[in-house]
């Protein structure tokens, strides 16, 4: 029987190495960067160096297995038959660029497109979030559980913005509408850690459009294994084809409906 837990150990060990690298690069020099889809969508030299380190170490420890990375790509469509590694070398690059300590190295193993093991490493703190399919979710070895909230109006919702200004405006309208239906909103800037925050009960729910597979591959599994209701891109058309959603089960349906009514699925 397939046991994904050894893959968590590999993801954790490599994620720690990559996290140490990006921390050294952040401390030793001014961070240089380029842009990608828009002038606000940045990539740093540390992103590229981190991904190269992860690819090199995976090729040593798991030779021949495909790798999908944010910076260097991978299998067409991001899904390969069998086991594929999915890597975000720095999730929260803008935070990293500005010295805000809320960013991560995210590494997941997916089997036929579904996450079975993952680790999200916080370089600035050394904390490690992990999960293996069917074996629960953990923060530094301590089991994680989503919040027990059942009242949408007392819920804390995490969210994100797209990079393109015209879509941001539509999203801003949605978040303005949602602000009257929940306790409060939080925009932190790193999807993997937002999903981990749902797993830990630090957020009651999280929703965002436009994430890449590398953004949610590990964090989505961690949230799910901690008990969250998780809907990934392509699974919930009423939220939008590129929507990622995670929520504590006690408010998941109410949060979903509130997002739809606030126009989330139309942005």
PyMOL commands that set and color helices and strands:
alter all, ss='L'
color gray80, all
select helices_A, chain A and resi 5-28+45-61+76-78+93-98+152-154+165-178+191-200+213-225+237-239+252-261+264-266
alter helices_A, ss='H'
color red, helices_A
select strands_A, chain A and resi 33-35+42-44+66-69+83-91+104-111+114-121+128-132+137-139+142-143+156-159+184-186+205-209+229-231+243-247
alter strands_A, ss='S'
color yellow, strands_A
deselect
rebuild
show_as cartoon
